[in-house]
Amino acid sequence: MRVAVAGICGVVFGAGLAVSGMTNPAKVLGFLDVFGVWDPTLACVMGAALLLSAAGFALARRRPRPWLAESFSIPTRRDFDPQLVAGAILFGVGWGLVGLCPGPALANLFRGSVEIDVFVGAMLLGALSHRLATRQRSAAAPDVAS
Amino acid sequence: MPTEFTPFWGLLGGALIGLASAGLLLATGKIAGISGILGRSLFPVSGDLAWRLAFLLGLPLGSWIATRANSDALGFEITHRPAVLLLAGVLVGFGTQLGNGCTSGHGVCGIARGSRRSIVATVLFMTTAALTVVLVRHGLGVR
């Protein structure tokens, strides 16, 4: 059941990326290129996503536990470490070069684009190299975006 | 190369993304951060892999369904050389693991729950990405 719900959420998320045009790297670059022919669509996407996501967190705060799991896995870290800063900067450079972040890159996988395959392969390689370097440390850490 | 501002589709797609994030949180207790879900599926803790793979596989499936249903979502343009794709892919993969999140984990879920770490990360990667685009398109003349 938990796996099925996660799959459905993935489908809805992927559909949202495509419907909003965020699976088109040219559209993302059009947002980032503030001195070009600016396309503010990405701001609408983030605004709407933030609103509903925030509603989800507000609901979650009133519940003792999720419907299908023992507890919420919400990050608790509050410190600013050099890794957070360096990671965000490296990610920003890569994002700006091509206009793909992890979600849209994966959402484009069934498109049959060699460019997407190359990018996703390299992205997995980059993620894998970081995981290999910090494997012991991260095993017991909480999930994502901490 | 320039794309058209499409606020309606942006808001609709964004709402679906937010709905999926809220759904995943309320049902499974998990944050819908793509880089985190992906990164932790590489060396998964026992019993923690199936939901990650289901979510990750749902992304291209949902995107594929949406492009069938709505031709406005069919726009797709990527013209970069393989070397640039490789470099950018490695930077995105490594950077999001090092910084614990990407556009979804920090940009949507993190800011939605008021995390100061996520606000700082989002401002940093947005600024760096915009600077990169401006440099590549208007400064260096390479692509």
Interface residues (C-beta under 8 A of the other chain):
Chain A: R2 V3 A4 V5 A6 G7 I8 C9 G10 V11 V12 F13 G14 A15 G16 L17 A18 V19 S20 G21 M22 T23 N24 P25 A26 K27 L29 G30 L32 D33 V34 F35 G36 V37 D39 P40 T41 L42 A43 C44 V45 M46 G47 A48 A49 L50 L51 L52 S53 A54 A55 G56 F57 L59 A60 R63 R65 P66 W67 L68 A69 E70 S71 F72 S73 I74 P75 R77 R78 D79 F80 Q83 L84 V85 A86 G87 A88 I89 L90 F91 G92 V93 G94 W95 G96 L97 V98 G99 L100 C101 P102 G103 A105 L106 A107 N108 L109 F110 R111 S113 E115 I116 V118 F119 V120 G121 A122 M123 L124 L125 G126 A127 L128 S129 H130 R131 R135 S138 A139 D143 V144 A145 S146
Chain B: M1 P2 T3 E4 F5 T6 P7 W9 G10 L11 L12 G13 G14 A15 L16 I17 G18 L19 A20 S21 A22 G23 L24 L25 L26 A27 T28 G29 K30 I31 A32 G33 I34 S35 G36 I37 L38 G39 R40 L42 F43 V45 A50 W51 R52 A54 F55 L56 L57 G58 L59 P60 L61 G62 S63 W64 I65 A66 T67 N70 D72 A73 G75 F76 E77 I78 H80 P82 V84 L85 L86 L87 A88 G89 V90 L91 V92 G93 F94 G95 T96 Q97 L98 G99 N100 G101 C102 T103 S104 G105 H106 G107 V108 C109 G110 I111 A112 R113 S115 R116 R117 S118 V120 A121 T122 L124 F125 M126 T127 T128 A129 A130 L131 T132 V133 V134 V136 R137 H138
